[in-house]
């Protein structure tokens, strides 16, 4: 459309970051490299991520864009670059290691060190001369890290490279048996949560019994007002509506992670799921499916199902806020668990 370039440049000059991020996507589709370079230096991480995503689709610019993004001050941008480098192990080990402060990484983006481990393993396979540095000086050290997720990722990487798999140990939850008994008591009955949007309210039934940890974590965030004002940052037609990210770009979370609770329930239209950046990385982000999604079965925690607000769900667009989230008192309506 002859109006596309004009609209993209107008959006790039807009005051809101989501509009500038949309301009970056449009610039990639239009091949407007000058506009992409401009938006790659935007002060908002979500815009720089969108520009990076567009540049990574261009073979002649992808490698340089990934290399530059590894030095970005935002951990989400660096994690996005590392994700691309897992499939395109072009950069040397020293560049990958520099993308993460291994002593004190940003715990609000737990995917960052995990993405780095996967990129390092891919690099070891692509550049055998660097394998010893990666295994002996990085993965073996990470295999005894404080984080269980990081220990497991390092052990997986060592095994993939033909090394002996070290024991990863147990997860230190800090909870006692009496704490789990209390959690079961608090999640014995189904709950009803209402998410108010500019288009109306979504009501979701949480059975809770099949997924007590995830259910309680979600309810506690609702009660704390955590979701109030956050945006639905991702809307994919015929797939999902996703929200619950305090960063607004898909990389944020509440500062903790939850283990997966998988059961036999399927992802049908209206299923509420816990978003992940890898196994056992759930936090505050959630999604509602717009249609049946069998490829998500057995891989993502099913929290509940939409019981009211289907027309509202269909009207949600990226950037729409969750005005407020609250638990509805009284018995939750009957539903398929």
N, C-alpha and C positions, 0 to 999 in steps of 0.2 A: 504494500500500500504506500503510495507516495507520501502519506502523512506520517509514516512510521518514524523516520529519522527526526522529524521536527518534534514529535511527541516524546521520543526518547531523550532528546536534549532538554526538553522542557522538564521532564521528570528528574533528570540529573541535577537540575538547578533547584529542585523543590526543597522545601524545608524539612520534610519528613524522611527519615532513613529508609522506611519500606519502599517509598517511591523511588528513591535513588537506587535501591537494590534492584527494583524492577527495571530501571533504566539500564543497569549493568547487564541483566539477562537479555534485554532487547538489543543492546550494543553488540553482544556476542552473536546474536542471530543475524544482525545486519552487517557484521564484519567491520564495525566502526572501532578500529584499534585505538585511535586517539581518545575517544570517549572512554574506552576500557582502561587505558592508562591513567586517565584523570580520576576515574572512580576507584582504581586500585590504591590510590593515596587518600581516600575518603577518611574522615575521622571516625566514622562508625564502623565497628567490626563487621556488622551484618552486610554492609555495602561492599567492604573489601572481600568478604567471602563470596559474594555474588559475582564480583568481578573476577576473582580467582577461578571460580567454577567455569565462567565463560572462557577464560584464557586457557584453561586446561583442556578445552575441547578443540583448541587450535594446535595442530601438531608442531607448527613452526614456532609457537610461543610457549608451549606447555612446560618444557623443561626449565626455562629461565623463570617462568612465573612461579613454579614450585620452589625453586631455589630461593627466590626472593621472599616467598611467603614463609619459609622456615625461620626467617629473622623477624617476622611480624611480632609486635608486642602482645598480640592477643592470642591466647592458647587455642581458641577455636579455629582461627585462621591457620595456625601451624598444624593442628590436627587434620584439617581438610587437606593440606598439602601432603602430609604423611600418608593419608589414605590413598592419594593418587600414586605416591611413590611405592606403595606396596605392590601395585600392578605394573609400575614403570620404574624399576630400581636403577635409575640413571645416576644418582648422586652418590658421592663417596661416603663412607661410614662417618667421617668426622663431621660432615654437614648434618647428618641425621642425629648424631649425638648432641650437637649444639642446639637442637630445637627443643630440648627438654632439660630442665634443671632436675636431675635425677635425685638430688638430695631433698628438694622441696618443690615438687611440681604443684601446679594449680589443681587442688582437689575438687574444685567446682567443675572441672572438665576432666573426669577420670578417663575419658577415652584417649586423651593426649598421650600418656606414656604407653598405653596399650597399642595405639596406632604406631608409635615409634618402634615398639618391639617387632610388630609384624613387618614394618618397612625394613628393619635391620635384618630380619631373617631372609626376606626376599633379596636384599643386597648380598648377603652371604652366599646365596645360591647363584646369583648372577656374577659375582666377582670372587672366585675362590681364594684369591690372594688376600682378601680382607676377612675371610671366615674366622681365622684364629683371633683376630682382634675383637670380632663380634661375639664369639662364643666364650673365650677365656676371660676377656676383660669387661664384658658387658652382661651377657645373658647369665653366666654363672654367678655373677654378683647379684643380679636382680632376682635370682632364684631363692635368695634368702632375704628379700626385702620385707618390710613391715606389711605391705599390702598383699592380701591373699590373691587378689585378681592379678597383680603384677607377677607374683611368684608363679602362678599357674600359666600365665602367658609366656614367661621365660622358659618354664619347663616344656611347654608345648613347642616352643621354638627350638630348643636344644634337641628334642626328640625328632623334630622334622629334619634337622641337619645331621641326623645319624649319631648324635651323642647320647649318652646315658641320661635317662629322665630322672632328675632329682626329686625327692619327696617334697611335696608342696606344703605339707602340714595341714593343720585344721584351721578353721576360721574362728577368730576370737570375736565373739559377738558381744561379750560383756553382759550377757543375760544368764540368769539361773533358771532352773526348772520351774520355780514358782512364777517367774516372769512370763514364761510361755503358757502356764496355766491361766494367768490373768489375761493374756492376749486371746486365748480361746474363749474365755468367758465374755470378753468385750466384743467378739465377732461371732457369737453363736447365732444371732438373729440377723436377717437381711436388713440393709439400710437403704435409704433413699436420699440421693443428693441432687440438688437443683443448681444448675449453672445458668445464671441470667446473662443474656447477651443483648445487644441492641435490637435484635430481631425477635426477642421473646426468650422463653426459658426452655432449657433441656433438662429433662428429669431422667436420672439413671438409677436403676436398681442394682445394688451390690449384694449378691448372695452371701459373701464374706466367708462362709465356712470352708469353701475349697481353697481360698487364698487368704488366710488370716493376716499374714504379715503385710502383704501388699494392700489389703483392704484397710487395715488399721493405719498404715502409713499415709494412705490417701485421705482418710477421714481426719487424721490429725492435722494435715496440711490445710484441709478445708476449714477446720475449726479455728486454726490460727490466722485465717484470712490470707494465706499465702497466695492463693490464686486470684484474689481480687485485683483487677486492673491488668493482669497479664493478658497477652494477646494470643489468638490462634495464629501461630506463625506459619503454619503449613496447611494448605488445602490442595489435595490432588483429586480431581474429578474421578468419580467411580472407584475411589480407593479409600482415603481417610481425610478426616479433619483432625488436626493435631494442635495441642496447646500445652500450657503448664510450664513453659520455659522462662525463667526470670531474665535470661539474656535476650530472648526473642529471636534466636538464630538456630536453634536446634542443638546447641552444645551445652546449655545450662542445666542446672539441677539444684536440689535443696542442700547439698553438702554431705549427703549420705547416699549409699547404694543399697538396693534390696536384691536378695537372691531370687531367682526365677521360681515361680510356683506354677508348674504346668499340670494340667489335668485333661480330661477327655472332652471338655467343651470346645466347640468349634467357633471360628470367627465368621459369624453370619452378619447380615446387615444390621447395623446398630450396636455391634459389640464394642464395649469399652475395654481397651487394652493398655498395658503399660509399655511405653516406648523404651527402646534399648539402644545402646551403642555397642552391644556385644553381650554375651551371656552374663547374667547376674549384675547388670549395670543399671537396673531400673531406679528411678528416683521420683521426680515430680511430674515428668512429662507423660502425657496420656494421649490416646487417639481414639476416635470413634469411626468405625468402618462404615463406608457408604454403600457397600455391597458385600456379598460373600467373598471372603479372602482365604481360601484353603491353604495357600502357601505360608500363612502365618501360624497355622495350627501347629501345636507342639513346640513352638519356638518362642512364643510371647505369652505372658501372663494375661488371662482373661479376667478382668476385674468385675464386669457386669454387663448390663444391656440397657439400651435406651428404651424407655417405656412411654415417653411423651415428648413431643417437640420435633417430629420428623420434618415438618415444613420449615421449622427454624433451622435445623441442621443443614437443609438444602440451600439456605440463604447465606450461610457463613462464608465470608471471604477472608483472605489473608490480611492480617492487621486488625480484624475485629476483636474487641476486648471481651474478656470475661468480666462483666460489670461486678458481679459478686458470685461466690460459690457458698452454698450453705447446706447443712444437713436438714432434711425435712423431718420433723418430729412425728412420732406415731409409727404404726406398722407400715412396712414397705408393701407395695402391691404384690400380689402373687405373680410369679413369672417362672420361666423355664431356667433352671439352674444348670 
